Amino acid sequence: MGLLDDLKGKAQQVIGGNEQAIKDGIEKAGDFVDSKTDGKYADKVDAVQRGASDFVDNADDRPNTVPVAEQAPVAAESPAPGAPRQQGL
């Protein structure tokens, strides 16, 4: 599986059962950007909002997903013994 397929799969898992909350967040984020830029980029912001909302709407081909709130947390993997540690960004 390629990187893009992996990212799409993870996005679909997050979306599962949370569509309206995500779309509300997309709308609020766009409104925030519009308020901070005095609507200068409103047409571009609206296009991004539509694209993101369409992605949420079209993620119907996702496998049996569970809403994020109902998923068990994923444990972080420990580095292999002797492997160099990665520094935080």
C-alpha positions as CSV (number, residue, x, y, z in Angstrom):
1,M,0.0,0.0,0.0
2,G,1.4,3.4,-1.0
3,L,1.7,6.4,1.3
4,L,-1.3,8.1,-0.2
5,D,-3.5,5.1,0.2
6,D,-2.3,4.8,3.8
7,L,-3.1,8.5,4.5
8,K,-6.5,8.2,2.9
9,G,-7.3,5.1,4.9
10,K,-6.4,6.9,8.1
11,A,-8.5,9.9,7.2
12,Q,-11.4,7.6,6.5
13,Q,-11.1,6.0,9.9
14,V,-11.1,9.4,11.6
15,I,-14.1,10.5,9.5
16,G,-16.2,7.5,10.3
17,G,-19.2,8.5,12.4
18,N,-17.9,12.1,12.8
19,E,-19.0,13.6,9.5
20,Q,-21.1,16.5,10.8
21,A,-18.6,17.5,13.5
22,I,-15.8,17.6,10.9
23,K,-17.9,19.6,8.5
24,D,-18.8,22.1,11.2
25,G,-15.1,22.4,12.0
26,I,-14.3,23.0,8.3
27,E,-16.9,25.8,8.2
28,K,-15.6,27.4,11.4
29,A,-12.0,27.3,10.2
30,G,-13.0,29.0,6.9
31,D,-15.0,31.6,8.7
32,F,-12.0,32.3,11.0
33,V,-9.7,32.8,8.1
34,D,-12.2,35.1,6.4
35,S,-12.5,37.2,9.5
36,K,-8.7,37.5,9.9
37,T,-8.2,38.4,6.2
38,D,-11.3,40.6,5.9
39,G,-12.6,38.3,3.3
40,K,-9.7,39.0,0.9
41,Y,-9.4,35.3,0.1
42,A,-13.0,34.3,0.5
43,D,-13.3,32.7,-2.9
44,K,-10.2,30.5,-2.2
45,V,-11.3,29.7,1.3
46,D,-14.8,28.7,0.1
47,A,-13.2,26.4,-2.6
48,V,-11.1,24.7,0.1
49,Q,-14.1,24.3,2.3
50,R,-16.1,22.7,-0.5
51,G,-13.3,20.4,-1.3
52,A,-12.8,19.3,2.3
53,S,-16.5,18.9,2.8
54,D,-16.8,16.8,-0.5
55,F,-14.0,14.6,0.8
56,V,-15.9,14.0,4.0
57,D,-19.1,13.3,2.0
58,N,-17.4,11.0,-0.5
59,A,-15.5,8.9,2.1
60,D,-18.3,6.4,1.9
61,D,-16.1,3.6,0.6
62,R,-14.4,3.3,4.0
63,P,-14.3,-0.1,5.6
64,N,-16.1,-0.8,8.8
65,T,-15.0,2.2,10.8
66,V,-15.7,3.2,14.4
67,P,-16.1,6.8,15.5
68,V,-12.9,8.1,17.0
69,A,-14.5,8.6,20.4
70,E,-15.1,4.8,20.5
71,Q,-11.7,3.7,19.4
72,A,-9.1,2.4,21.7
73,P,-5.9,4.5,21.9
74,V,-2.9,3.2,19.9
75,A,0.2,2.6,21.9
76,A,3.4,4.3,20.6
77,E,6.0,1.9,19.3
78,S,9.3,1.8,21.1
79,P,12.4,2.2,19.0
80,A,14.5,-0.9,18.5
81,P,17.3,-1.4,21.0
82,G,20.4,0.6,19.9
83,A,18.4,2.7,17.5
84,P,19.1,6.4,17.6
85,R,16.3,8.5,19.3
86,Q,14.5,11.1,17.2
87,Q,14.4,14.5,18.6
88,G,11.1,16.5,18.8
89,L,10.5,19.2,16.2
